[in-house]
Amino acid sequence: MGQLIERGEFMGWQADRNSRPGEVPGEGEGVAALLAGFGHGGQWQAAPPSAVLAAVLEAAAGPEDLYEGADTEVLVGIVRQWAAIESWAAAGMLGALRAMMREDGGGRPLLRRRGDLPDGWDDSLNYEVAGALAMGPVSAGNLAGLAWTLGVRLPGIGRLLADGVVSRAKAKLIAAVFEPLDDGEAARAEALIVAEVAGKTYFQVERLAWRAALAVAPDVAERRRSKAERERARVTVFREESGAVGLSGRDLPAAQALAGHASVVARAGQYQACGAFPGQTASSLQALAYLHLLNGVTERDAIAFARAATAEPPDGTGQDDDGGHAEDAGNVGSGGTAGSRAGARGGRGSDGDDLDPDGDDEDPGDDEDPGGDEDPGGGCGPDGVGGGPGSGGSHPVLPEVAVPLATLQRRAERPGDNRLLGPLDPAMARDLAAAAARSPHARWEVTVVDDHGYAVGHGIARPGRGRNQSRPRRPQPPTATSCALPARVNITVTAKHLAALAAQPRSGAPPGEWELTPRTADTWVLTLPGGRELTVRFDVVPTHDCDHRYRVNTYEPGGRLRRLVQVRDHECTFPPCSRPARDCDFEHAVPYGKGGETDACNAGARSRRCHQVKQMPGWTVTQPKPGWHVWTTPTGRTYIQEPWRYIALAVFSDPYC
């Protein structure tokens, strides 16, 4: 190991002549100083990745990478810096690939006949790289494409990779999401997210990238999706890594796919609630329900067969039921497993792993339950058969769809959002909302947002009494235009536009589709397609400020306080966790038993697992203002989660929309 470059007033030692990689060079006192530099606030814990940092990390590892003398605080800093080195090294490799695309004037294999990759990189170099990296020629070409994209088309993301801010897998993900955009659109989309991706998980980066792409070119995303639905919709059967079989529908129309998923979850809920399938997990029951629905097995027959199979023989010699092991209550999803969202996108398996042959494995996280709504049906009826299309015991089954009012009214082209699918192009958001309007089981709510996209008001839209309450239409065969989607639809509207609507004189004309109109000083009316009217009364969401109007003196919050905190936070408030707030605990930042109040300014959504970790020694959560959650770890590092942004990144058009 060569001599370390002295930085600041740190150290300037030289390795022993006989040292080898992994051995401690020089005096033990120098190694102790090295380790201390990776602690919170230390010299090396925030150093940019470089060869010097790599050498220091290697020296700190010591013999056999034991890191002797390093405590947890130091090791956390070391892990972060090794990750930064990994990204920096990936950027260096991609830079070398870009160098192969330059002309050298001597005919040697530095081929770039044009300034763009597609015509400037030939199969000779594909095979050269494939042999050097032991990968297939197609993968080598894809890697070259990533190198070109991050150097020419998305240089800001390329710099983040070189600086250790994002991993290669995240950079590759952004490049893939932006691939349909032209160069100008890609540059604008990159500018929207380049300052936002630091500290984000794989799925959070994916959501940011899709929001940006839809913001700058919603029509491109719509065309791409529509073409795939027309030309690539298919059902595939494949072998899983376990040896089992997978059955998957791909490139399907969104409304029908979500309605089908809701039916699977509802049927699985019936199975779980009726107790005829002991020892089965929620995910295995969903797989069973999926196959039963495809094969035409009714819920009544399925439950009867299951009860017959588990019944004890007449002589009482059957095996005892040991009850199994229930999953942790805070980690059981109500609307699908973590892999359901990832698998729907293609390219990742049921565990959410990136299956790219290049080996860019990136764990997208384990908090990916799609959430939903309360049971709109009935649990178990006679003989243990569910009582309606949404029945599923206490388990939520309704998919959630968020869509801006301006998009529904075609005054703007802003993306929507769905827990399972992520950001939705405006046309898809309109289609899903229209499908929900055809379902008598859909639930509706309206969220008022400020200029930053934070929720500042919220109301549940309920049927009025005796005014334009048309009966639900008769069921129709499911088609691309008539599918009814039982969903929870959250319509967002900016506070400025709501104020403008309140100030408008009433014309007396009948309201049109998706109109939101004031009826009294505190009551609004939402008109759905077909003329159905819903009444909305708004509550103030305690974001930015808290006037304590929802405070209670008990440990458990009131229903309104719980709902408004869920609307404000939207997800678990630990930054890397994305469990829906509806599936989280209402948790006191300052514990109730230690004087903490049950109020919005002292509460947040925490998944059960995050809640339990927060209660461990050394962990604290504070709220400097309502909606901003500051987590401090036992090593002294802090992570901040802001309120959920219902409008993507910035207001792209008239803020009154």
ABEGO torsion letter per residue (X at the ends): XBBBBBBEABBBBBBBAABBBGBBBEBAAAAAAAAAAABBGBAAAABBBBAAAAAAAAAAAEBGGAGBGBBAAAAAAAAAAAAAAAAAAAAAAAAAAAAAABBAGAGBBBBBABABAAAABBAAAAAAAAAAAGBBAAAAAAAAAAAAAAAAABAAAAAAAAAGABBAAAAAAAAAAAAABBAAAAAAAAAAAAAAABGBBAAAAAAAAAAAAAAABAAAAAAAAAAAAAAABBBBBBBBAAGBBBBBBBGBBAAAAAAAAAAAAAAAAAAAAAGABBGBBAAAAAAAAAAAAAAGBBAAAAAAAAAAAABBBAAGABBBBAGEBBBBAAABBAAEBAAAAAAAAEGBBAAGBBABAAGBBBBAEABABAEEBBBABAEBBBGGBBAEAABGEABBABBBBBBBAAAAAGABBBBBBBAAAEBBBAAAAAAAAAAAAABAABBBBBBBBBAAGBBABBBBBBBBBGBGBBBBBBBBBBBAAABBBBBBBBBBBBAAAAAAAAABBBAGBBBBBGBBBBABAABBBBBBBGGBBBBBBBBBBBBGBBAGAABBABABBBAAAAAAAAAAAGBBABAABABBAAABBBBBABBAAAGBBBBAAABBBBBAAAAAAAABBGBBBBBABBGBBBBBBAAGBBBBBBBBBABBGBBABBAAX
